[in-house]
Structure formats: structure tokens, C-alpha cells
Amino acid sequence: MLDAELRYINEEFHADNVSPNQVDLLLADGWRHFGTHFFRYNLGLYYEEVRRVMPLRIRLAKFTLSKNHRRVLRTNDDLNVSIRPIEINDETEALFHRHKQRFDHAVPETIYNFLSSEPATKPCEANEIRVNLGEDLAAVSFFGIGERSTSGIYAMFEPAMSARSLGIFTLLKEIEYSIEQGKEFYYLGYCYEGESFYDYKKRFRETEMFDWKKDWTTL
């Protein structure tokens, strides 16, 4: 049930360039971005039901792997993983269009719904996790980089390999990279209060939730 005193927030702006420190400040205040479009909202429509939106982050200094997450890493230890600045090519776009067929709600038209035309540098530094099985592209995920934080942007994988949990795998690799780089927080984006498609984001240890004021509390 929604809090009767909850103030509705629905804000947005566009920015071509955001400094690493500004990235941290925006993420800590519930903002995220797709390309140069920055936005935040505390109520969302999920299958015709109004839900409270919950921004999530992981406090990396305390993060540990769950039993299930260790299993996902073991299952995929035969894959080749590389990390580089985002570089969209035909192979990446083809994977995007195969992956989006999994959805029956809010289906994105193009990969540039989530990225700018210069995704490695605008509006901020951003990398991709690229996963191959032999010569075949299995998964790609994108994440932004701030001074003290990183944030997941979008992830996609080969639908025929869904049993490998590659979305979770690339997320774990983003967390691993963030820890290695000495970051303090990894932002997972939003989920909804109550059960939803995004509940996998709630299953990471040391996850915190934004209260839409100024505080983050343990989920």
C-alpha cells in the first residue's frame, strides 16, 4: 500500500557532459540516466498497477557473494570476459534485437534508447562487459563510472543461453570491476516495491534502498 504522505517525484533533464563527482551526487540522490537523459521518479506503473520505485545500490566494502552467485560464476567460467570503453558494432546491435524479443512490455526500439551517440564518453565515462563463448558473442552489459561509484545501465544476452543466468553474470563482473577499482558504491538502478520482474536486484548482499529523502537504508 502506498504511503498517503508520499510526495510524487517525476523529474528529468538533459546533459551532454557530467563530471565524475557530479555522477556520484546524482546517483546518491536517486537519479539515473539513459544516454544524456537524466531522470528520477518515485512512483511507476507496473502492469497497470502503481508501485513505489526503489533505487538500489550495493555498499562494496561489505559485499560478499551468495551461494547462488558463486554457482553462476562457476557455470560461466568457460566464457571469455573483456572490459573496454563502450563500442557499439553490428554484432552488438544484432544481439540487442534478439534479446529484446524476451519482453512483452515496454519493449525498447533501439540500443540508443539507453546510450548516447558517443556512449564511451557522453555524458560520462562508461565501459562495457563483453562476454564470448568461443567466437560467439554471448552477452554485453554497459555501466557508467563516477569518482566513487559505478552504475549499471543495460544488459543483454543471447536468449538461447538463458540457463546460464548471463544477466546476473555480467552484473557480478561489473561489481568485481568496481571493487578492483576501489569504488564505494555500485548502483543497480530501480526495482519496485512488491514482487516484480526486477526482484533479482534485491538478492545481492549489502544492498541499500533510497528513501526519496536523503537517506539510504539496508534493504
Backbone hydrogen bonds in HBPLUS format (Angstrom, degrees):
<---DONOR---> <-ACCEPTOR-->    atom                        ^
c    i                          cat <-CA-CA->   ^        H-A-AA   ^      H-
h    n   atom  resd res      DA  || num        DHA   H-A  angle D-A-AA Bond
n    s   type  num  typ     dist DA aas  dist angle  dist       angle   num
A0006-LEU N   A0003-ASP O   3.04 MM   3  5.29 165.8  2.06 114.0 117.6     1
A0042-ASN N   A0009-ILE O   3.15 MM  33  5.50 145.3  2.27 136.9 142.2     2
A0011-GLU N   A0040-ARG O   2.96 MM  29  5.53 166.2  1.98 166.4 169.6     3
A0040-ARG N   A0011-GLU O   3.04 MM  29  5.53 148.6  2.14 152.7 151.2     4
A0013-PHE N   A0038-PHE O   2.97 MM  25  5.32 149.6  2.06 141.1 145.4     5
A0038-PHE N   A0013-PHE O   2.81 MM  25  5.32 165.9  1.83 170.9 173.0     6
A0015-ALA N   A0036-THR O   3.00 MM  21  5.25 152.6  2.08 141.1 149.6     7
A0018-VAL N   A0123-PRO O   2.79 MM 105  5.57 151.5  1.87 161.3 151.8     8
A0023-VAL N   A0019-SER O   2.91 MM   4  6.24 151.3  1.99 154.7 163.6     9
A0024-ASP N   A0020-PRO O   3.20 MM   4  6.54 157.5  2.25 146.2 150.5    10
A0147-GLU N   A0020-PRO O   3.23 MM 127  4.66 149.1  2.33 105.7  99.6    11
A0025-LEU N   A0021-ASN O   3.12 MM   4  6.44 161.1  2.16 148.8 153.3    12
A0026-LEU N   A0022-GLN O   2.92 MM   4  6.10 163.0  1.95 154.9 158.9    13
A0027-LEU N   A0023-VAL O   3.00 MM   4  6.16 172.1  2.00 157.6 159.8    14
A0028-ALA N   A0024-ASP O   3.01 MM   4  6.14 158.2  2.06 149.5 155.6    15
A0029-ASP N   A0026-LEU O   3.02 MM   3  5.19 147.2  2.13 103.0 113.2    16
A0031-TRP N   A0026-LEU O   3.02 MM   5  5.25 158.8  2.07 149.4 142.7    17
A0030-GLY N   A0027-LEU O   3.18 MM   3  5.36 155.8  2.24 115.2 113.3    18
A0032-ARG N   A0039-PHE O   3.08 MM   7  5.78 152.1  2.16 156.6 164.7    19
A0039-PHE N   A0032-ARG O   2.96 MM   7  5.78 162.7  1.99 163.4 167.3    20
A0034-PHE N   A0037-HIS O   3.00 MM   3  5.41 151.8  2.08 152.5 156.6    21
A0037-HIS N   A0034-PHE O   3.15 MM   3  5.41 158.9  2.19 129.3 129.8    22
A0035-GLY N   A0114-PHE O   3.03 MM  79  5.54 117.7  2.43 126.1 110.0    23
A0053-VAL N   A0042-ASN O   2.90 MM  11  4.79 171.3  1.91 122.2 123.4    24
A0044-GLY N   A0051-ARG O   2.88 MM   7  5.36 161.1  1.91 153.2 159.6    25
A0051-ARG N   A0044-GLY O   2.76 MM   7  5.36 168.1  1.77 163.3 167.6    26
A0046-TYR N   A0049-GLU O   2.83 MM   3  5.16 176.2  1.83 147.8 147.4    27
A0049-GLU N   A0046-TYR O   3.06 MM   3  5.16 147.0  2.17 104.2 114.4    28
A0193-GLU N   A0052-ARG O   2.94 MM 141  5.41 152.5  2.01 156.6 160.6    29
A0054-MET N   A0191-CYS O   2.84 MM 137  5.23 172.9  1.84 149.6 149.7    30
A0191-CYS N   A0054-MET O   3.05 MM 137  5.23 137.6  2.23 122.7 134.9    31
A0210-PHE N   A0055-PRO O   3.13 MM 155  5.50 154.7  2.19 145.6 150.7    32
A0056-LEU N   A0189-GLY O   2.95 MM 133  5.86 159.2  1.99 171.1 175.0    33
A0188-LEU N   A0056-LEU O   3.06 MM 132  5.51 144.5  2.19 122.1 132.7    34
A0057-ARG N   A0208-GLU O   3.02 MM 151  5.30 148.8  2.12 142.8 148.6    35
A0208-GLU N   A0057-ARG O   2.67 MM 151  5.30 164.5  1.69 162.9 168.3    36
A0058-ILE N   A0186-TYR O   2.72 MM 128  5.16 153.5  1.79 146.1 155.2    37
A0186-TYR N   A0058-ILE O   3.11 MM 128  5.16 151.3  2.20 138.9 147.4    38
A0059-ARG N   A0206-GLU O   3.07 MM 147  5.77 161.3  2.11 160.9 161.3    39
A0062-LYS N   A0059-ARG O   3.25 MM   3  6.05 152.3  2.33 120.3 126.6    40
A0060-LEU N   A0184-GLU O   3.05 MM 124  5.57 150.4  2.14 141.7 147.5    41
A0063-PHE N   A0060-LEU O   3.20 MM   3  4.97 151.7  2.29  97.9 106.3    42
A0070-ARG N   A0066-SER O   3.01 MM   4  6.28 153.2  2.08 150.0 156.9    43
A0071-ARG N   A0067-LYS O   3.09 MM   4  6.38 148.6  2.19 141.5 150.2    44
A0072-VAL N   A0068-ASN O   3.01 MM   4  6.38 152.9  2.09 147.8 154.6    45
A0073-LEU N   A0069-HIS O   3.12 MM   4  6.41 157.9  2.18 146.7 151.7    46
A0074-ARG N   A0070-ARG O   2.99 MM   4  6.26 159.0  2.03 148.8 154.6    47
A0075-THR N   A0071-ARG O   2.88 MM   4  6.07 160.7  1.91 154.2 159.5    48
A0076-ASN N   A0072-VAL O   3.26 MM   4  6.40 140.8  2.42 140.2 148.9    49
A0077-ASP N   A0074-ARG O   3.29 MM   3  5.26 168.0  2.30 111.4 110.0    50
A0079-LEU N   A0076-ASN O   3.15 MM   3  5.64 166.9  2.16 119.1 120.9    51
A0080-ASN N   A0132-ASN O   2.91 MM  52  5.13 170.4  1.92 157.3 158.5    52
A0132-ASN N   A0080-ASN O   2.88 MM  52  5.13 161.6  1.92 147.7 153.9    53
A0082-SER N   A0130-ARG O   2.93 MM  48  5.21 156.7  1.98 148.2 155.8    54
A0130-ARG N   A0082-SER O   2.83 MM  48  5.21 172.4  1.83 160.9 162.6    55
A0084-ARG N   A0128-GLU O   3.17 MM  44  5.60 156.2  2.23 148.8 155.9    56
A0128-GLU N   A0084-ARG O   2.70 MM  44  5.60 156.1  1.76 166.9 173.7    57
A0086-ILE N   A0126-ALA O   3.34 MM  40  6.30 161.0  2.38 132.2 132.3    58
A0093-GLU N   A0089-ASN O   3.05 MM   4  6.38 165.2  2.07 158.4 162.3    59
A0094-ALA N   A0090-ASP O   2.92 MM   4  6.08 156.5  1.97 148.9 155.3    60
A0095-LEU N   A0091-GLU O   3.10 MM   4  6.30 156.8  2.15 144.0 149.7    61
A0096-PHE N   A0092-THR O   2.97 MM   4  6.28 156.4  2.03 149.3 156.2    62
A0097-HIS N   A0093-GLU O   3.08 MM   4  6.39 158.7  2.13 151.4 155.0    63
A0098-ARG N   A0094-ALA O   3.11 MM   4  6.40 146.8  2.23 144.7 153.7    64
A0099-HIS N   A0095-LEU O   2.86 MM   4  6.03 163.5  1.89 156.9 161.8    65
A0100-LYS N   A0096-PHE O   2.98 MM   4  6.15 157.1  2.04 153.1 158.2    66
A0101-GLN N   A0098-ARG O   3.35 MM   3  5.70 152.1  2.43 105.3 113.1    67
A0102-ARG N   A0099-HIS O   3.09 MM   3  5.96 167.6  2.10 125.7 128.4    68
A0103-PHE N   A0100-LYS O   3.13 MM   3  5.74 166.5  2.15 117.3 121.2    69
A0113-ASN N   A0110-THR O   2.99 MM   3  5.59 159.8  2.03 117.2 119.6    70
A0114-PHE N   A0111-ILE O   3.12 MM   3  5.87 163.8  2.15 114.9 119.8    71
A0121-THR N   A0118-GLU O   3.19 MM   3  6.02 157.2  2.25 124.3 129.9    72
A0122-LYS N   A0118-GLU O   2.90 MM   4  5.60 158.6  1.95 169.4 172.9    73
A0126-ALA N   A0120-ALA O   3.14 MM   6  4.83 145.9  2.26 124.5 121.3    74
A0145-ILE N   A0125-GLU O   2.93 MM  20  5.50 148.7  2.03 161.2 154.3    75
A0127-ASN N   A0143-PHE O   2.98 MM  16  5.61 149.8  2.07 166.2 165.9    76
A0143-PHE N   A0127-ASN O   3.00 MM  16  5.61 161.1  2.04 155.2 158.1    77
A0129-ILE N   A0141-SER O   2.81 MM  12  5.16 154.1  1.88 142.5 151.4    78
A0141-SER N   A0129-ILE O   3.02 MM  12  5.16 149.2  2.11 138.3 146.8    79
A0131-VAL N   A0139-ALA O   2.90 MM   8  5.03 166.7  1.92 160.1 155.7    80
A0138-ALA N   A0131-VAL O   2.78 MM   7  5.48 161.7  1.81 148.1 152.6    81
A0139-ALA N   A0131-VAL O   3.28 MM   8  5.03 157.1  2.34 132.4 132.6    82
A0133-LEU N   A0136-ASP O   2.84 MM   3  5.26 156.9  1.89 157.2 162.5    83
A0136-ASP N   A0133-LEU O   3.08 MM   3  5.26 151.0  2.17 130.6 126.4    84
A0158-GLU N   A0138-ALA O   2.79 MM  20  5.27 152.2  1.87 159.1 156.0    85
A0140-VAL N   A0156-MET O   2.97 MM  16  5.57 159.2  2.01 151.2 155.8    86
A0156-MET N   A0140-VAL O   2.88 MM  16  5.57 154.9  1.94 160.3 168.8    87
A0142-PHE N   A0154-TYR O   2.79 MM  12  5.41 157.0  1.84 162.5 170.1    88
A0153-ILE N   A0142-PHE O   2.81 MM  11  5.36 161.0  1.84 154.4 148.1    89
A0144-GLY N   A0151-SER O   2.81 MM   7  5.16 147.7  1.92 154.9 154.7    90
A0151-SER N   A0144-GLY O   3.02 MM   7  5.16 150.4  2.11 135.6 138.8    91
A0146-GLY N   A0149-SER O   2.69 MM   3  4.97 163.3  1.72 161.5 159.6    92
A0184-GLU N   A0148-ARG O   2.71 MM  36  5.40 155.9  1.76 139.4 145.9    93
A0185-PHE N   A0148-ARG O   3.31 MM  37  6.76 156.2  2.37 147.9 154.5    94
A0150-THR N   A0185-PHE O   3.06 MM  35  6.53 146.6  2.17 145.8 155.9    95
A0187-TYR N   A0150-THR O   2.85 MM  37  6.25 163.5  1.88 146.5 151.0    96
A0152-GLY N   A0187-TYR O   2.95 MM  35  6.27 160.7  1.98 178.0 172.8    97
A0161-MET N   A0158-GLU O   2.84 MM   3  5.49 160.9  1.88 124.2 130.8    98
A0162-SER N   A0159-PRO O   3.18 MM   3  5.25 148.2  2.28 120.2 116.1    99
A0164-ARG N   A0161-MET O   3.01 MM   3  5.78 163.6  2.03 124.7 129.7   100
A0165-SER N   A0162-SER O   3.16 MM   3  5.69 170.2  2.17 118.3 121.4   101
A0169-PHE N   A0165-SER O   2.98 MM   4  6.25 153.5  2.05 144.7 153.3   102
A0170-THR N   A0166-LEU O   2.93 MM   4  6.08 166.6  1.94 148.9 149.8   103
A0171-LEU N   A0167-GLY O   3.21 MM   4  6.31 152.0  2.30 135.8 143.8   104
A0172-LEU N   A0168-ILE O   2.91 MM   4  6.16 157.9  1.96 152.3 157.8   105
A0173-LYS N   A0169-PHE O   3.00 MM   4  6.32 146.4  2.12 144.1 154.0   106
A0174-GLU N   A0170-THR O   2.90 MM   4  6.20 144.0  2.04 143.4 153.0   107
A0175-ILE N   A0171-LEU O   2.98 MM   4  6.32 154.8  2.04 148.7 155.5   108
A0176-GLU N   A0172-LEU O   2.86 MM   4  6.10 159.5  1.90 145.3 151.3   109
A0177-TYR N   A0173-LYS O   2.95 MM   4  6.10 162.5  1.98 144.5 148.8   110
A0178-SER N   A0174-GLU O   2.96 MM   4  6.14 158.6  2.01 145.2 151.3   111
A0179-ILE N   A0175-ILE O   2.94 MM   4  6.23 155.8  2.00 155.1 160.9   112
A0180-GLU N   A0176-GLU O   3.02 MM   4  6.26 163.6  2.04 151.0 155.6   113
A0181-GLN N   A0177-TYR O   2.96 MM   4  6.20 139.6  2.12 145.5 156.8   114
A0183-LYS N   A0178-SER O   2.97 MM   5  5.37 165.4  1.99 162.9 158.1   115
A0182-GLY N   A0179-ILE O   2.98 MM   3  5.11 161.5  2.02 109.0 113.8   116
A0199-ASP N   A0196-SER O   3.25 MM   3  5.64 157.4  2.30 120.4 119.0   117
A0201-LYS N   A0198-TYR O   3.09 MM   3  5.96 160.2  2.13 124.4 128.8   118
A0202-LYS N   A0199-ASP O   2.92 MM   3  5.37 152.6  2.00 113.3 121.6   119
A0203-ARG N   A0200-TYR O   3.30 MM   3  5.51 165.7  2.32 108.4 112.4   120
A0219-LEU N   A0207-THR O   2.91 MM  12  5.78 179.6  1.91 146.1 146.1   121
A0209-MET N   A0217-THR O   2.72 MM   8  5.38 159.1  1.76 155.0 158.9   122
A0217-THR N   A0209-MET O   2.94 MM   8  5.38 159.2  1.99 148.4 149.9   123
A0211-ASP N   A0215-ASP O   2.99 MM   4  5.77 160.6  2.03 171.9 172.4   124
